[in-house]
Amino acid sequence: MSTAEQRLRLMQLASSNLPVGGLQLVPRGLEWAVEAGWVLDVAAFERWQRRQMTEGFYR
């Protein structure tokens, strides 16, 4: 991983969009996915979680 990539990862951790803590100004976690109708059952949760891991912060 290059220095630029490392800095971007650090910026992701410092971002207010990371859903941690009690205050969440921009809800983008599981609760929001349920409210949006994206996650309605176990199969939908599995699809949502895979997508979070492949396209989100964890990649």
C-alpha angles and dihedrals in degrees: 000000000000125000090253091054091048090053091050090052090050090050089052090055092048094046120112087225091072103103102231133121130024098295117066113174094178109036110209103145134098094292090058092047090054092048090048090054095244095117113044102141143012094275092052090048091053091051091046093048093049090051091049090053097045100039104022138064096307098065 
